[in-house]
Amino acid sequence: MAKIILAEDDEDMRRFLARALEKAGHEVCSYPDGLQAFEQVKQETFELLLTDIVMPEMDGIELARRAAELDPALKIMFITGFAAVALNPDNNAPKEAKILSKPFHLRDLVDEVERMMAA
């Protein structure tokens, strides 16, 4: 399955998401902010970046932009309660990024990840 890097500042949500993805067979490295996640992206190759948008240190959009510059093949999915922020054309979010709006069911997340990886 996929090697996923997860950036989510809510510890319970991060643990919940990582566990669901791992149960589905994915390898997940998770971080509490964009800066720590970006440091890992610079050292390791991932197939998917799954990131919240609103986070301390470095937000998810900045993380996605920088990660996509390092690895243009990296697939990106935003998980957010602020879909309008991700959809704003002025934020320069990667164009192919998917958006999953909170709240969502874990099955929806796993299904969307599997669709992205199959594409």
C-alpha positions in Angstrom: 0.0 0.0 0.0 1.0 3.6 0.3 3.7 5.4 2.3 1.9 8.4 3.8 3.1 11.4 5.7 0.4 12.9 7.9 0.5 16.4 9.4 -2.2 17.2 11.9 -1.9 19.4 15.0 -4.8 17.8 16.9 -3.1 14.9 18.7 -6.3 12.7 19.0 -7.2 13.3 15.4 -3.7 12.5 14.2 -3.6 9.2 16.2 -7.1 8.3 15.0 -6.2 9.0 11.3 -2.9 7.2 11.5 -4.5 4.1 13.1 -7.3 3.9 10.5 -4.8 4.2 7.6 -2.4 1.6 9.2 -5.3 -0.8 9.6 -6.0 -0.4 5.9 -2.4 -1.5 5.2 -0.7 1.9 4.7 2.6 3.0 6.3 2.1 6.3 8.1 4.6 8.8 9.6 2.7 11.5 11.5 3.7 14.9 12.8 2.0 17.6 14.8 2.9 20.5 12.5 4.0 21.3 8.9 7.5 22.2 9.8 8.4 18.8 11.3 6.6 17.0 8.5 8.5 19.0 5.9 11.8 18.1 7.6 10.9 14.5 7.1 9.8 15.0 3.5 13.3 16.3 2.8 14.8 13.1 4.0 12.4 10.4 2.9 10.2 9.7 -0.1 6.4 9.4 0.4 3.6 8.7 -2.0 1.0 10.8 -0.3 0.9 13.9 1.9 -2.2 14.1 4.1 -2.3 17.4 5.9 -4.6 19.7 7.9 -4.5 23.2 6.6 -4.6 25.3 9.8 -1.6 24.3 11.9 1.2 26.1 13.9 4.7 26.6 12.6 3.9 25.9 8.9 0.3 25.6 7.6 -0.7 22.7 5.4 -0.8 24.8 2.2 2.8 26.0 2.7 3.8 22.4 3.5 2.1 21.1 0.4 3.7 23.8 -1.8 7.2 23.0 -0.5 6.7 19.3 -0.6 5.5 19.4 -4.2 8.5 21.4 -5.2 10.8 18.6 -3.7 8.7 15.8 -5.2 6.3 16.7 -8.0 5.0 13.1 -8.0 3.8 13.4 -4.4 0.0 13.2 -4.1 -1.6 15.7 -1.7 -4.8 15.6 0.2 -6.0 18.4 2.6 -8.2 17.5 5.5 -9.8 20.6 6.8 -12.8 22.2 8.4 -12.0 25.3 6.2 -12.5 24.0 2.7 -12.9 27.6 1.4 -9.3 28.3 2.4 -8.0 25.4 0.4 -10.2 26.3 -2.6 -9.1 30.0 -2.6 -7.0 30.4 -5.8 -4.8 33.1 -4.1 -3.2 30.6 -1.7 -1.3 28.8 -4.5 -2.2 25.3 -3.2 -1.1 22.5 -5.5 -3.8 22.2 -8.2 -4.2 18.4 -8.1 -4.6 18.3 -4.3 -7.8 16.7 -3.0 -9.8 18.2 -0.2 -11.7 16.1 2.4 -13.8 18.4 4.6 -14.2 17.7 8.3 -16.1 16.0 9.8 -15.7 12.9 7.7 -16.0 9.2 8.4 -12.7 7.2 8.6 -14.0 4.9 5.8 -14.4 7.9 3.5 -10.7 8.8 4.2 -9.4 5.3 3.5 -11.6 5.1 0.4 -10.3 8.5 -0.9 -6.7 7.5 -0.2 -7.1 4.3 -2.1 -8.7 6.1 -5.0 -5.8 8.6 -5.1 -3.2 5.8 -5.0 -4.9 3.9 -7.8 -5.0 6.9 -10.1 
